[in-house]
Amino acid sequence: MNDDLSALGARIDRTNELLQRMLAEVAKTPSTHAIFVDAGYLYAAAGRLVAGTEDRRAFDLDAEGLIEALIDRARTIFADSRLLRVYWYDGARRRIHTAEQQSIAELPDVKVRLGNLNANNQQKGVDSLIRTDLESLARHRAISDAALLGGDEDLVSAVEAAQGYGARVHLWGIEAPEGRNQAEPLLWEVDSQRTFDLDFFKPYVSRRTATAYEATAARPTREDVRFVGAQIAAKWLAARGRESLVELLPGHPYLPGSVDQDLLVEAEGLLQYSLRGQADLRRALRDGFWEHLQAQY
């Protein structure tokens, strides 16, 4: 009897030791977050807020700049967490990427997922894609937090699926000029809510009006743009000093939204050429900016 009790006690001790090791490993595992963007909601809500229309043909969306701003905001909100990636959900006829969607898909840390677009330009299958990804990532413990930019009531099931596996879902919305642009049942189900206002979106949405330099200037080379990025970095460093540089470096390769937008505007002025929708040139601009700063550190 004593031998049996001793053996049982030894097994319990081993089990407790294994549990403690598992808990220690879990505690060392960094938190991870992902951003899920329903592009249909984004274009409609941001277009109405900034440009006064939901018609995509009537305004330009600087998707690259906006994605950088969303990543930057998530870094602030989820301070002790790392980004898995940004998921961008949109519709396309026969699920074939448009030129704009292709440029977004080429961005680092961005995954474009396409639903179908019917004859009435309505998205089909996007909500189910969001649910599949949210549920799968939560089930495999790939994310601890999900930031969901959307407003459709059909997303409730996606939220519930992710929460069922222990992930927290944070609903991000866009300020509505009147009333609400997010379904109440969705607001009830999420773990937290956050609304981005006009000032946040204004730098990234603009009415389609041709500028003088767009009509006449030749497209600059990547090296031209990279050189301009370095020029602006030198000016930025002279004005801000090394303390600001030290604060900026840990975010590489991402720039805070305000810095990125100032960089874009100043570069367009120097080049006399619009970089909106020019993903390769925007990357060259940032590369030149970062290369100069890192060389000075």
Phi, psi and chi 1 to 4 in degrees:
 res  aa     phi    psi   chi1   chi2   chi3   chi4
   1 MET       -  -45.0  177.5   66.0   72.7      -
   2 ASN   -63.5  -37.8  -71.9  -23.8      -      -
   3 ASP   -63.3  -40.4  -70.2  -18.2      -      -
   4 ASP   -63.7  -42.6  -68.9  -19.1      -      -
   5 LEU   -65.2  -38.8  -71.3  174.0      -      -
   6 SER   -64.3  -42.5  -63.0      -      -      -
   7 ALA   -64.6  -41.9      -      -      -      -
   8 LEU   -62.7  -43.2  178.3   59.6      -      -
   9 GLY   -61.8  -38.8      -      -      -      -
  10 ALA   -65.1  -40.7      -      -      -      -
  11 ARG   -65.1  -40.1  -73.7 -162.1  -64.3  -89.5
  12 ILE   -63.6  -41.3  -68.8  173.5      -      -
  13 ASP   -62.2  -42.4  -71.1  -19.8      -      -
  14 ARG   -64.7  -40.3  -75.7 -163.1  -63.8  -87.2
  15 THR   -63.2  -44.0  -59.2      -      -      -
  16 ASN   -62.4  -38.7  -72.5  -24.0      -      -
  17 GLU   -64.4  -41.8 -176.8 -179.3   -7.9      -
  18 LEU   -64.2  -41.3  -72.6  171.8      -      -
  19 LEU   -62.8  -41.4  -74.1  172.1      -      -
  20 GLN   -63.7  -38.7  -71.4  172.8   -4.6      -
  21 ARG   -65.6  -42.1  -71.7  180.0 -178.0  175.4
  22 MET   -62.1  -44.6  -70.6  173.7   60.5      -
  23 LEU   -63.0  -37.4  -70.2  172.0      -      -
  24 ALA   -65.6  -39.5      -      -      -      -
  25 GLU   -66.1  -42.3  -72.4  -59.7  -44.1      -
  26 VAL   -61.3  -41.2  169.1      -      -      -
  27 ALA   -64.7  -30.5      -      -      -      -
  28 LYS   -82.2  -16.0  -70.7 -169.8  -66.2 -175.3
  29 THR   -73.2  122.0  -57.1      -      -      -
  30 PRO   -68.4  147.5   24.7  -33.2      -      -
  31 SER   -68.6  149.9  -62.2      -      -      -
  32 THR  -133.2  138.7  -55.8      -      -      -
  33 HIS  -126.5  159.2   63.4  -84.9      -      -
  34 ALA  -137.1  154.4      -      -      -      -
  35 ILE  -112.7  129.0  -56.7  171.7      -      -
  36 PHE  -115.8  117.5  -59.2   80.4      -      -
  37 VAL  -114.4  117.9  178.6      -      -      -
  38 ASP   -84.0  100.7 -179.5  -12.5      -      -
  39 ALA   -63.5  -30.9      -      -      -      -
  40 GLY   -61.2  -45.6      -      -      -      -
  41 TYR   -65.2  -43.5  167.7   78.7      -      -
  42 LEU   -59.8  -51.2  169.3   61.9      -      -
  43 TYR   -62.7  -43.8  -83.2   93.0      -      -
  44 ALA   -66.0  -49.3      -      -      -      -
  45 ALA   -72.6  -43.8      -      -      -      -
  46 ALA   -70.0  -37.4      -      -      -      -
  47 GLY   -62.9  -44.5      -      -      -      -
  48 ARG   -65.8  -39.9  177.5  168.7  -68.8  -80.1
  49 LEU   -67.5  -44.8  176.8   64.3      -      -
  50 VAL   -96.1  -45.2 -178.3      -      -      -
  51 ALA  -101.7   -7.8      -      -      -      -
  52 GLY    77.7   16.5      -      -      -      -
  53 THR  -151.2  151.5  177.7      -      -      -
  54 GLU   -96.8   -3.2  -63.8 -178.0    8.1      -
  55 ASP   -74.6  112.9 -174.6   -4.3      -      -
  56 ARG   -59.6  -27.7  -68.8 -164.9 -171.5 -168.9
  57 ARG   -72.4  -12.8  -63.3  167.1  -62.6 -179.9
  58 ALA   -95.0   -7.3      -      -      -      -
  59 PHE  -148.4  162.1   62.0   90.2      -      -
  60 ASP  -106.2  137.9  -71.8  -47.4      -      -
  61 LEU  -114.6  119.9  176.3   71.0      -      -
  62 ASP   -80.1   81.9  177.8   10.4      -      -
  63 ALA   -62.3  -39.6      -      -      -      -
  64 GLU   -63.1  -47.0 -176.9  176.0    4.0      -
  65 GLY   -63.6  -39.6      -      -      -      -
  66 LEU   -67.1  -41.3  179.3   57.4      -      -
  67 ILE   -61.1  -42.1  -72.2  170.7      -      -
  68 GLU   -60.2  -40.8  -66.1  -77.3   -2.3      -
  69 ALA   -66.6  -38.6      -      -      -      -
  70 LEU   -66.4  -41.1  -68.2  172.7      -      -
  71 ILE   -62.4  -42.8  -69.8  173.7      -      -
  72 ASP   -63.1  -42.0 -174.7   51.9      -      -
  73 ARG   -66.7  -40.3 -173.6   58.3   59.6   90.2
  74 ALA   -63.1  -36.1      -      -      -      -
  75 ARG   -62.5  -33.8 -173.8 -176.7  -63.3  115.2
  76 THR   -74.1  -42.8  -58.4      -      -      -
  77 ILE   -70.6  -45.4  -63.5  169.4      -      -
  78 PHE  -103.0   69.3  -51.3  113.9      -      -
  79 ALA   -61.7  -32.9      -      -      -      -
  80 ASP  -103.7   27.2  -62.0  -38.9      -      -
  81 SER  -128.7  156.1  175.9      -      -      -
  82 ARG  -109.0  152.1   67.3  177.8 -177.1   85.5
  83 LEU   -80.0  129.2  173.2   70.8      -      -
  84 LEU   -77.5  -62.8  177.2   63.8      -      -
  85 ARG  -173.8  172.8   66.3  180.0   59.8   88.7
  86 VAL  -101.1  129.0  176.3      -      -      -
  87 TYR  -103.1  124.6  -69.9   84.7      -      -
  88 TRP  -115.6  113.7 -175.6  -85.5      -      -
  89 TYR  -106.8  125.6  -59.1   88.6      -      -
  90 ASP  -146.3  173.1 -154.4   -3.4      -      -
  91 GLY  -110.3  150.5      -      -      -      -
  92 ALA  -154.1  145.7      -      -      -      -
  93 ARG   -63.6  128.7  -61.4 -163.6 -175.6  -77.8
  94 ARG    54.9   22.6  -61.4 -169.0  -58.7  -82.4
  95 ARG    55.6   36.3  -66.6 -172.6  170.8   88.0
  96 ILE  -101.7  125.0  -61.2  173.8      -      -
  97 HIS   -57.5  136.5  -68.7   72.2      -      -
  98 THR   -78.3  171.1   64.2      -      -      -
  99 ALA   -60.6  -39.4      -      -      -      -
 100 GLU   -66.1  -43.9 -177.3  179.8   23.8      -
 101 GLN   -65.5  -34.8  -69.8  164.5  -16.9      -
 102 GLN   -65.2  -41.0 -177.3   63.6   44.7      -
 103 SER   -66.2  -34.5   67.8      -      -      -
 104 ILE   -68.6  -40.8  -65.0  171.1      -      -
 105 ALA   -63.2  -25.6      -      -      -      -
 106 GLU   -82.2   -7.4  -68.0  172.5   -3.2      -
 107 LEU   -71.2  147.0  -63.1  174.1      -      -
 108 PRO   -66.8  143.0   22.8  -32.7      -      -
 109 ASP    65.2   23.2  -60.5  -36.5      -      -
 110 VAL  -124.2  133.3  176.5      -      -      -
 111 LYS  -119.7  117.7  173.7   71.0  174.8  177.8
 112 VAL   -92.9  128.5  170.7      -      -      -
 113 ARG  -122.1  126.5  -58.5  -89.9  -84.0  143.4
 114 LEU  -111.1  129.8  -64.8  179.5      -      -
 115 GLY   -93.9 -174.3      -      -      -      -
 116 ASN   -91.6  161.9 -151.2   -6.2      -      -
 117 LEU  -124.0  119.3 -156.5   62.0      -      -
 118 ASN   -83.1 -175.0   65.1   17.2      -      -
 119 ALA   -63.1  -22.9      -      -      -      -
 120 ASN   -95.6   15.0  -63.4  -40.9      -      -
 121 ASN    60.2   33.0  -73.2  -32.4      -      -
 122 GLN  -101.0  137.9  -64.2  172.4  -41.1      -
 123 GLN   -73.1  138.8  -68.8 -177.6   -3.9      -
 124 LYS  -130.7  129.2  -63.7  -63.3  179.1 -177.1
 125 GLY    91.6   -2.9      -      -      -      -
 126 VAL   -68.6  -45.5  167.8      -      -      -
 127 ASP   -59.1  -38.8  -66.3  -22.3      -      -
 128 SER   -69.5  -32.1   62.7      -      -      -
 129 LEU   -65.7  -42.4  -71.3  173.8      -      -
 130 ILE   -62.4  -45.1  -64.3  175.0      -      -
 131 ARG   -61.0  -44.7  172.3  178.6  174.6  136.6
 132 THR   -59.0  -46.4  -62.4      -      -      -
 133 ASP   -68.6  -45.7  -71.9  -20.3      -      -
 134 LEU   -59.1  -47.7  -99.7  173.9      -      -
 135 GLU   -65.3  -44.1 -177.4  174.2    2.0      -
 136 SER   -64.8  -45.2  176.8      -      -      -
 137 LEU   -65.5  -39.1  -68.3  170.1      -      -
 138 ALA   -68.8  -40.5      -      -      -      -
 139 ARG   -64.0  -36.8 -177.2  174.1   67.8 -110.3
 140 HIS   -91.3   11.1  -69.2   98.3      -      -
 141 ARG    58.0   29.5  -59.2  -68.2 -169.5  -92.4
 142 ALA   -77.3  -22.7      -      -      -      -
 143 ILE  -135.9  149.9   56.4  171.6      -      -
 144 SER  -106.1  -24.4   51.9      -      -      -
 145 ASP  -137.1  141.0  -67.2  -87.4      -      -
 146 ALA  -125.5  124.1      -      -      -      -
 147 ALA   -97.7  116.5      -      -      -      -
 148 LEU  -111.5  113.4  173.6   61.1      -      -
 149 LEU   -97.5  100.1 -178.2   62.8      -      -
 150 GLY  -173.2  179.3      -      -      -      -
 151 GLY  -150.1   -1.3      -      -      -      -
 152 ASP   -76.5  138.1 -161.7  -41.1      -      -
 153 GLU   -61.6  -27.6 -176.1  173.6  -13.8      -
 154 ASP   -64.4  -12.6  -70.0  -16.9      -      -
 155 LEU   -80.2   -7.8  -67.0  173.1      -      -
 156 VAL   -56.8  -43.5  168.4      -      -      -
 157 SER   -64.8  -33.6   62.0      -      -      -
 158 ALA   -66.0  -42.3      -      -      -      -
 159 VAL   -62.2  -47.8  172.2      -      -      -
 160 GLU   -62.0  -39.4  -67.9  175.1  -26.9      -
 161 ALA   -63.6  -44.6      -      -      -      -
 162 ALA   -66.8  -42.4      -      -      -      -
 163 GLN   -64.3  -31.8  -70.4  171.9  -31.3      -
 164 GLY   -61.5  -22.9      -      -      -      -
 165 TYR  -103.0   12.1  -70.9  104.1      -      -
 166 GLY    96.6   -1.6      -      -      -      -
 167 ALA   -80.6  148.5      -      -      -      -
 168 ARG   -97.2  135.0  -68.9  174.9   56.4   80.1
 169 VAL  -114.0  124.8 -178.3      -      -      -
 170 HIS  -113.7  119.1  -49.5  -88.5      -      -
 171 LEU   -86.9  123.5 -175.3   64.0      -      -
 172 TRP  -105.0  135.5  -71.6    1.0      -      -
 173 GLY  -129.7  172.9      -      -      -      -
 174 ILE  -116.2  132.6  -60.9  170.0      -      -
 175 GLU   -51.9  132.5  178.9 -175.0   -6.8      -
 176 ALA   -99.6  132.3      -      -      -      -
 177 PRO   -57.6  -34.6  -23.5   33.5      -      -
 178 GLU  -142.5  139.9  -63.3  178.4    0.5      -
 179 GLY    63.5 -142.9      -      -      -      -
 180 ARG  -124.3  152.7  -73.4 -179.5  173.2  173.9
 181 ASN  -121.6   18.3   54.4   26.2      -      -
 182 GLN  -130.2  139.5  -67.7  174.4  -63.3      -
 183 ALA   -67.4  137.9      -      -      -      -
 184 GLU   -59.6  -44.4  -76.2 -167.4   -9.9      -
 185 PRO   -57.3  -31.5  -27.8   37.5      -      -
 186 LEU   -70.3  -41.2 -176.8   60.0      -      -
 187 LEU   -61.9  -34.5  -65.3  167.8      -      -
 188 TRP   -70.3  -32.4  -61.6  -25.1      -      -
 189 GLU   -85.5  -26.8  -68.9  -60.9  -31.7      -
 190 VAL   -75.8  165.5  -64.7      -      -      -
 191 ASP   -83.1  -27.7  -65.0  -69.0      -      -
 192 SER  -156.6  162.5   71.7      -      -      -
 193 GLN  -130.8  146.7  -56.1  166.1   25.0      -
 194 ARG  -149.5  136.0 -172.2  176.8  -60.8  -92.4
 195 THR  -118.3  131.8  -59.3      -      -      -
 196 PHE   -97.2  135.9  -62.8  101.4      -      -
 197 ASP   -98.7 -174.7   59.5   13.5      -      -
 198 LEU   -57.3  -43.0  175.2   63.8      -      -
 199 ASP   -61.5  -33.1  -71.2  -21.6      -      -
 200 PHE   -68.1  -42.0 -178.9   84.2      -      -
 201 PHE   -89.7  -19.2  -76.3   98.4      -      -
 202 LYS   -54.4  -40.6 -146.1  169.7 -176.4  178.3
 203 PRO   -67.0  -15.3  -19.0   33.0      -      -
 204 TYR  -112.1   -3.6  -48.7  107.8      -      -
 205 VAL  -126.4  129.9  179.5      -      -      -
 206 SER  -147.5  144.4   57.5      -      -      -
 207 ARG   -61.4  145.9  -83.9  -81.7 -169.4  175.1
 208 ARG   -79.3   91.2  -76.7 -174.3  174.4  161.3
 209 THR  -124.9  125.4   54.8      -      -      -
 210 ALA   -69.5  137.8      -      -      -      -
 211 THR  -100.4  160.9   60.7      -      -      -
 212 ALA   -60.7  -42.1      -      -      -      -
 213 TYR   -73.5  -24.4   59.5   73.1      -      -
 214 GLU   -66.4  -31.3  -76.4  178.8  -46.0      -
 215 ALA   -80.2  -23.1      -      -      -      -
 216 THR  -117.2  -30.9   58.8      -      -      -
 217 ALA   -76.2  144.2      -      -      -      -
 218 ALA   -80.8  153.1      -      -      -      -
 219 ARG   -68.0  124.8 -172.1  177.2 -166.2  -90.8
 220 PRO   -70.9  159.6   27.0  -34.1      -      -
 221 THR   -80.2  165.0   66.8      -      -      -
 222 ARG   -62.0  -36.4  -72.6  176.7   57.5   86.7
 223 GLU   -67.6  -36.9  -74.2  -52.6  -49.5      -
 224 ASP   -60.5  -45.4  -70.4  -22.1      -      -
 225 VAL   -69.3  -39.0  177.2      -      -      -
 226 ARG   -61.3  -41.0 -173.6 -171.4  -64.7  -93.6
 227 PHE   -63.9  -40.7  179.0   73.4      -      -
 228 VAL   -64.3  -39.4  167.0      -      -      -
 229 GLY   -59.0  -41.2      -      -      -      -
 230 ALA   -66.8  -39.4      -      -      -      -
 231 GLN   -58.8  -46.7  -78.4 -175.3  -51.1      -
 232 ILE   -66.6  -36.5  -62.6  172.2      -      -
 233 ALA   -62.3  -42.2      -      -      -      -
 234 ALA   -62.3  -41.6      -      -      -      -
 235 LYS   -66.0  -42.3 -177.5  179.0  175.4 -177.8
 236 TRP   -62.0  -44.7 -177.4   91.4      -      -
 237 LEU   -66.1  -39.1 -173.9   58.5      -      -
 238 ALA   -64.0  -34.5      -      -      -      -
 239 ALA   -82.2  -36.0      -      -      -      -
 240 ARG   -96.0  -33.7  -57.9  -67.2 -175.6   90.0
 241 GLY    90.7  170.3      -      -      -      -
 242 ARG   -69.2  -26.4  -68.5 -177.5   62.1   83.1
 243 GLU   -62.4  -41.9  -71.7 -174.9    1.6      -
 244 SER   -66.2  -34.7  -65.0      -      -      -
 245 LEU   -63.2  -44.0  171.1   59.2      -      -
 246 VAL   -61.3  -36.9  171.0      -      -      -
 247 GLU   -70.0  -30.8  -66.8  175.6    1.2      -
 248 LEU   -80.2  -36.0 -161.2   67.1      -      -
 249 LEU   -57.2  -39.8  -74.9  173.9      -      -
 250 PRO   -61.8  -19.8  -25.0   35.5      -      -
 251 GLY   -83.6   -5.5      -      -      -      -
 252 HIS   -52.7  134.4 -178.8  -91.2      -      -
 253 PRO   -93.7   11.4   35.2  -36.4      -      -
 254 TYR   -93.5  145.2  -58.5  111.5      -      -
 255 LEU  -107.8  144.0  -71.8  170.2      -      -
 256 PRO   -54.8  147.9  -23.8   33.3      -      -
 257 GLY   -53.7  -42.2      -      -      -      -
 258 SER   -66.9  -40.6   58.6      -      -      -
 259 VAL   -67.0  -43.0  176.0      -      -      -
 260 ASP   -62.7  -41.9 -170.1   58.9      -      -
 261 GLN   -67.8  -41.2 -171.1   61.6   25.9      -
 262 ASP   -62.6  -39.3  -70.3  -15.6      -      -
 263 LEU   -61.3  -44.9  172.5   62.4      -      -
 264 LEU   -62.4  -49.5  172.4   64.9      -      -
 265 VAL   -62.4  -44.8  171.3      -      -      -
 266 GLU   -67.0  -39.1 -171.9  166.6   -6.1      -
 267 ALA   -64.5  -41.9      -      -      -      -
 268 GLU   -62.0  -37.6  -72.5  178.6  -27.0      -
 269 GLY   -65.6  -41.8      -      -      -      -
 270 LEU   -70.0  -39.1  -68.9  170.9      -      -
 271 LEU   -82.9  -18.7  -68.0  163.3      -      -
 272 GLN    54.9   45.8  -72.4  -65.3  -73.5      -
 273 TYR  -154.5  137.6 -174.9   85.2      -      -
 274 SER   -80.1  129.7  174.1      -      -      -
 275 LEU   -99.5    6.6  -60.4  177.9      -      -
 276 ARG   -66.7  127.9  -43.6  -68.2  166.6  129.7
 277 GLY    77.3    5.3      -      -      -      -
 278 GLN  -104.3   79.1  -52.4  -87.3   -3.2      -
 279 ALA   -59.4  -40.8      -      -      -      -
 280 ASP   -67.5  -38.5   60.0  -31.6      -      -
 281 LEU   -72.3  -35.2  -64.3 -176.7      -      -
 282 ARG   -63.1  -39.7  -69.6  -75.2  -63.9  -82.2
 283 ARG   -66.8  -39.7  -75.3 -164.1  -70.0  -86.5
 284 ALA   -63.2  -37.9      -      -      -      -
 285 LEU   -62.6  -47.5  177.6   65.6      -      -
 286 ARG   -65.8  -38.7  -69.3 -164.9 -171.4   95.6
 287 ASP   -59.1  -45.4  -72.9  -14.3      -      -
 288 GLY   -63.7  -39.9      -      -      -      -
 289 PHE   -61.5  -50.7 -173.3   87.6      -      -
 290 TRP   -66.5  -41.3  -85.6  116.7      -      -
 291 GLU   -61.2  -40.6  -75.8  169.1    7.4      -
 292 HIS   -66.1  -45.4  179.9   82.7      -      -
 293 LEU   -63.3  -43.6  -67.2 -175.5      -      -
 294 GLN   -66.5  -30.7  -70.9  178.0  -44.3      -
 295 ALA   -69.7  -23.3      -      -      -      -
 296 GLN   -90.5  -10.2  -53.4  -55.2  -48.3      -
 297 TYR   -82.5      - -176.5   68.9      -      -
